[in-house]
Amino acid sequence: MPTRSASQGFLVVADITGYSAYLSHSELEHAQDVLKTLLDLMIDHARAPLVLSGLEGDAVLSYTIDSERFEGQAFVEMIEQTYVAFKRAIDLMVMNTSCECNACANINALDLKFFVHHGEFVVQELRGREEIVGSDVNLIHRVMKNQIREETGLRAYTFYTDDAVDHLGLEGFRDGLTSYAEEFSDVGQVRGWLADMMPIWEEQKAQPLSADDGGRTWQFVEEYPLPPEVVWGYLTNPEFRAIYGNAKRQVAHHRRNGRVGPETVFECFHVGNTVTTQTVLEWQPFARMVVDITPAPTLGLLSTIDLEPTDQGTQLTMTYSSLRGPAVGRVVGGAWISVIETRLARKGMRKLKELMEDDIASGLVSDHSQTAIDDDLVAAAAKQALQSVKTD
């Protein structure tokens, strides 16, 4: 594959940490198995819009190419969900091992950190694989060798450079982060923002309870040609929510640090100047969201969206509960939904699918699948990481 022209986009490194407290050379085989399992998990979670670039010992390098359809919130949530999956995997390994060797006993010493930068790079073929090169690629690798843990005490974090935060498009995102800057002899001062990953794990480690669905009255299913992580971006953006909700426009209120989530209220403006609201009750990125809809001042119902990955992309199931409110309103409103709204719901879901198909055709989003990494290469990366132990 020939060298391509320079691209702009995000660079992401997921880096396992904690070897100094973990490694025992006398149990190298067990340690290597553990690290290979964790690297496999990190590779599996480098999903669209991320493109896997390669393994670098104990780290996984990925990138995105800038696009009009890039959704900063879904991108941040992908990083967070990777961390949650990593911590769950650690917990499962601890619970399921009966081995008393040091390598197995010290699994809890391992953790994960991320480095995110936005810049310019070139994608080219090297050693039979697509890899990225450029000064911004060098910068993110240099920033990995930092004093963050010594200066802040954090061992599990995401470091977003200023350029990365600027390009996420999430107004107020910095409000939930900690400013950090460090001087490097070869690249100068790098300024950015730190997100502590432990509170995210503490918030999500207990399996969230699903909101009461209020009874399943209406249900619709549609297949979309993109993976759940990309479909989720369409579903959370007010511009695209208006399309599948058959509204003229939507506005999101009560964001937290620039992000939509529980307690966010979507205000929907419909034809005839009618306005409805949708309050987010449950938020499981890439899997489920539940909103409480008020189609009229005295009426309400729940709408649940579930996403499931398929060979073709994503199956989206939208379920509406029965109406709550005064009896007369339930009868009249129920008849309206059964006759009119169900037809509009199907129409809106088809319009969203058509938009995605148009976006794929025009190159605004990619439906590509990741290039598989040979299992032997993952094992070799784990072995390399253990043979060049670093103190981090």
C-alpha positions in Angstrom: 0.0 0.0 0.0 1.6 3.4 -1.0 2.2 6.1 1.5 -0.9 8.4 1.9 -1.0 12.1 2.2 -1.0 13.6 5.7 -4.2 13.2 7.8 -5.6 15.0 10.8 -7.1 13.0 13.6 -6.8 11.6 17.1 -4.0 9.4 18.4 -4.7 7.1 21.3 -2.3 5.0 23.3 -3.7 2.5 25.9 -0.8 1.5 28.2 -0.8 -1.2 30.9 1.0 -0.1 34.0 2.1 -1.6 37.3 4.9 -4.1 36.3 7.2 -3.1 39.2 4.8 -4.6 41.7 3.7 -7.4 39.5 6.5 -9.2 37.7 8.2 -12.3 39.1 10.7 -13.7 36.7 10.3 -17.2 38.3 6.7 -17.3 37.0 7.2 -15.6 33.7 4.9 -18.0 31.9 1.9 -17.1 34.1 2.7 -13.4 33.8 2.9 -13.6 30.1 -0.5 -15.3 29.9 -2.1 -12.6 32.0 -0.6 -9.8 29.9 -1.7 -11.5 26.6 -5.3 -11.7 27.9 -5.2 -8.0 28.7 -3.7 -7.0 25.4 -6.4 -9.1 23.6 -9.0 -7.1 25.5 -7.5 -3.8 24.6 -7.2 -4.8 20.9 -10.9 -5.9 21.0 -11.9 -2.5 22.4 -10.1 -0.4 19.8 -13.3 -0.1 17.8 -14.6 2.3 15.1 -14.0 5.1 14.7 -10.7 4.0 16.1 -8.4 2.2 13.7 -5.8 -0.1 15.3 -2.3 0.8 14.3 -0.3 -1.8 16.3 1.2 -3.2 19.5 4.1 -1.7 21.2 5.0 -4.1 24.0 2.5 -3.4 26.8 0.7 -0.6 24.8 -1.9 -0.5 22.0 -1.8 2.4 19.5 -4.9 3.5 17.6 -6.0 6.5 15.6 -9.0 8.2 14.0 -9.3 10.3 10.8 -11.2 13.6 11.3 -14.7 13.5 10.0 -17.8 15.6 10.1 -19.6 12.7 11.8 -17.0 12.4 14.6 -18.8 12.4 18.0 -16.5 13.5 20.8 -18.8 12.1 23.6 -18.9 8.6 22.1 -15.1 8.8 21.6 -14.6 9.6 25.3 -17.1 7.0 26.4 -15.2 4.4 24.3 -12.0 5.1 26.3 -13.9 4.9 29.6 -15.6 1.6 28.6 -12.3 0.1 27.7 -11.0 1.0 31.2 -14.1 -0.5 32.8 -13.7 -3.7 30.8 -10.1 -3.9 31.8 -10.9 -3.6 35.5 -13.6 -6.2 35.2 -11.2 -8.5 33.5 -8.7 -8.0 36.4 -11.4 -8.7 39.0 -12.5 -11.9 37.1 -8.9 -13.2 36.9 -8.5 -12.6 40.6 -11.7 -14.4 41.5 -11.1 -17.3 39.1 -7.5 -18.2 39.9 -6.5 -20.6 42.6 -2.8 -20.3 41.7 -0.6 -19.0 44.5 2.4 -17.9 42.5 3.5 -14.2 42.7 2.4 -13.4 39.2 -1.2 -14.5 39.9 -1.3 -13.1 43.4 -0.3 -9.7 42.1 -2.7 -9.3 39.2 -4.4 -6.5 41.1 -1.1 -4.4 40.7 -1.8 -4.0 37.0 -3.8 -1.0 35.8 -4.3 1.0 32.6 -3.7 4.6 31.5 -4.5 6.4 28.2 -2.8 9.2 26.2 -4.9 11.1 23.7 -3.6 13.7 21.3 -5.0 15.4 18.1 -2.6 16.1 15.3 -1.2 15.3 11.9 0.2 11.9 10.8 0.7 9.8 7.8 -0.7 6.3 7.4 1.7 4.0 5.5 2.6 0.4 5.1 5.5 -0.8 7.1 6.5 -4.5 7.6 3.2 -5.5 5.9 1.0 -3.5 8.2 -0.6 -0.1 8.2 1.3 2.1 10.7 1.3 5.8 11.5 4.3 8.1 11.5 4.9 11.8 12.1 6.0 14.3 14.7 2.7 14.1 16.5 3.0 10.4 16.8 6.5 10.9 18.3 5.0 13.5 20.7 2.4 11.1 22.1 5.1 8.5 22.6 7.3 11.0 24.4 4.4 12.1 26.7 4.1 8.5 27.9 7.4 8.9 29.7 6.1 11.4 32.2 6.0 12.4 35.9 2.2 12.3 36.2 2.1 9.6 38.9 4.9 11.2 40.9 3.2 14.7 40.7 -0.4 13.7 41.2 -0.5 10.2 42.7 -2.7 9.0 39.8 -1.9 5.5 38.4 -5.1 5.1 36.3 -5.8 8.1 34.2 -6.4 9.6 30.7 -4.2 12.4 29.7 -5.8 14.6 27.0 -3.5 17.1 25.4 -4.9 20.6 24.8 -5.2 19.9 21.1 -7.2 16.7 21.9 -9.7 18.6 24.2 -10.0 21.4 21.7 -11.1 18.9 18.9 -13.5 16.9 21.0 -16.2 19.5 20.6 -17.5 19.1 24.1 -18.1 22.5 25.7 -17.5 22.3 29.4 -15.5 19.0 29.2 -12.5 20.6 30.9 -14.7 21.4 34.0 -14.4 17.7 35.0 -10.7 17.4 34.4 -7.4 18.5 36.1 -5.0 20.8 34.3 -1.5 19.3 33.9 1.6 20.5 32.1 5.1 19.0 31.8 8.3 20.1 30.2 10.2 17.6 28.0 13.7 18.1 26.8 13.0 17.1 23.2 9.5 18.3 22.5 9.1 21.2 25.0 6.2 21.9 27.2 3.1 19.8 26.7 -0.1 21.1 28.3 -3.2 19.0 28.8 -5.9 17.7 31.1 -6.1 14.6 33.3 -9.2 12.4 33.9 -8.9 10.1 36.9 -10.3 6.7 35.8 -11.0 5.3 39.2 -14.2 7.2 39.9 -15.5 6.0 36.5 -14.8 2.4 37.6 -16.3 2.9 41.0 -19.5 4.3 39.3 -19.8 1.5 36.8 -18.3 -1.6 38.5 -21.7 -2.7 39.9 -23.9 -3.8 37.0 -26.4 -1.0 36.6 -30.1 -1.8 37.3 -32.3 -1.2 34.3 -35.1 1.3 34.7 -38.6 -0.2 35.1 -39.8 -0.4 31.5 -43.4 0.2 32.5 -44.6 -2.7 30.4 -43.6 -3.4 26.7 -46.5 -2.0 24.6 -44.8 -1.0 21.3 -41.6 -2.4 19.9 -39.6 -1.7 16.7 -36.4 -3.3 15.4 -34.1 -2.0 12.7 -30.7 -3.2 11.4 -28.0 -0.5 10.9 -24.9 -0.9 8.8 -22.4 0.5 11.4 -21.0 -0.9 14.7 -22.7 0.0 18.0 -20.0 2.5 19.0 -20.8 4.6 15.9 -24.6 4.1 16.0 -24.5 5.3 19.6 -23.0 8.6 18.4 -25.9 9.2 16.1 -28.4 8.3 18.8 -26.9 10.8 21.3 -26.5 13.8 19.0 -29.6 16.1 19.2 -29.3 16.8 15.4 -29.7 13.1 14.5 -32.1 12.3 17.4 -34.4 14.8 15.7 -34.3 12.8 12.5 -35.4 9.5 14.1 -37.7 11.3 16.5 -39.5 13.1 13.6 -38.9 16.5 15.2 -37.9 19.7 13.5 -35.0 20.0 16.0 -33.8 18.9 19.5 -31.9 20.7 22.2 -30.1 19.0 25.0 -30.2 20.6 28.5 -28.5 19.7 31.8 -25.3 18.2 30.3 -22.6 17.3 32.8 -19.2 18.6 31.8 -20.4 19.0 28.2 -21.7 15.4 28.0 -25.2 13.9 27.7 -26.1 11.4 30.4 -28.5 10.7 33.2 -30.7 13.7 34.0 -30.1 15.3 30.6 -33.3 16.6 29.1 -33.9 16.6 25.4 -36.4 19.3 24.3 -38.1 18.2 21.0 -39.7 20.8 18.7 -42.3 19.2 16.4 -44.5 20.4 13.5 -47.3 22.7 14.8 -45.0 24.2 17.5 -45.7 21.3 19.9 -42.9 20.6 22.3 -42.1 17.3 24.1 -39.3 16.5 26.6 -37.2 13.4 27.0 -35.4 12.9 30.3 -32.5 10.4 30.4 -32.9 7.8 33.1 -30.4 5.2 32.2 -27.2 5.5 30.2 -25.1 2.5 29.2 -22.8 3.6 26.4 -23.1 1.4 23.2 -25.7 -0.8 24.8 -28.8 0.9 26.2 -30.5 4.2 27.0 -33.8 4.8 28.7 -35.6 8.1 28.5 -38.8 9.3 30.1 -41.0 11.0 27.5 -43.7 13.6 28.2 -45.9 13.7 25.1 -48.4 15.9 27.0 -48.3 17.7 30.4 -50.2 14.9 32.2 -48.9 11.9 30.2 -45.7 10.0 30.2 -44.0 6.8 28.9 -40.6 5.3 28.8 -38.6 4.7 25.6 -35.8 2.1 25.8 -33.2 1.7 23.1 -31.1 -1.5 23.1 -28.1 -2.1 20.8 -26.7 -5.5 19.8 -23.7 -6.0 17.5 -24.4 -8.2 14.5 -22.4 -9.4 11.5 -23.8 -6.6 9.4 -23.5 -3.8 12.0 -26.0 -3.2 14.8 -29.5 -4.3 15.7 -31.4 -1.5 17.3 -34.6 -2.4 19.3 -36.8 0.5 20.4 -39.4 -0.2 23.0 -42.2 2.0 24.3 -43.9 1.4 27.6 -47.6 1.8 28.2 -48.8 5.3 28.9 -49.1 6.6 32.5 -51.5 9.4 33.5 -55.3 10.1 33.7 -57.5 7.3 32.3 -58.9 9.4 29.5 -55.5 10.6 28.4 -54.2 7.1 28.4 -57.0 5.9 26.1 -56.8 8.8 23.7 -53.0 9.0 23.7 -52.7 5.2 23.4 -54.9 5.2 20.3 -52.8 8.1 18.8 -49.6 6.2 19.4 -50.9 3.0 18.0 -52.2 4.6 14.8 -49.9 7.5 14.2 -46.8 7.5 16.3 -45.8 3.9 15.6 -45.9 4.6 11.9 -43.8 7.7 12.5 -41.3 5.8 14.7 -40.7 3.2 11.9 -40.3 6.1 9.4 -37.8 7.9 11.7 -35.7 4.7 12.2 -35.6 4.1 8.4 -34.6 7.8 7.8 -31.7 7.3 10.3 -30.6 4.2 8.4 -30.7 6.0 5.1 -28.6 8.8 6.6 -26.0 6.3 7.8 -25.9 4.6 4.3 -25.4 8.0 2.7 -22.7 8.9 5.2 -20.9 5.6 4.4 -21.2 6.2 0.6 -19.8 9.7 1.0 -17.0 8.7 3.2 -18.1 10.6 6.3 -18.1 7.4 8.3 -16.4 4.0 7.8 -18.0 0.6 8.1 -14.6 -1.1 7.9 -13.7 -3.9 10.2 -10.5 -3.9 12.1 -7.4 -5.7 10.7 -6.8 -8.8 12.8 -3.6 -9.1 14.7 -2.0 -12.5 14.6 -2.2 -14.3 18.0 1.5 -15.0 17.9 2.2 -11.2 17.6 0.1 -10.5 20.7 2.0 -13.2 22.6 5.3 -11.8 21.4 4.3 -8.3 22.6 3.4 -9.6 26.0 6.8 -11.4 26.2 8.6 -8.3 25.1 6.8 -6.2 27.7 7.9 -8.5 30.5 11.5 -8.7 29.3 11.8 -4.9 29.3 10.1 -4.1 32.6 9.8 -0.4 33.3 9.1 1.4 36.5 6.0 3.5 35.9 
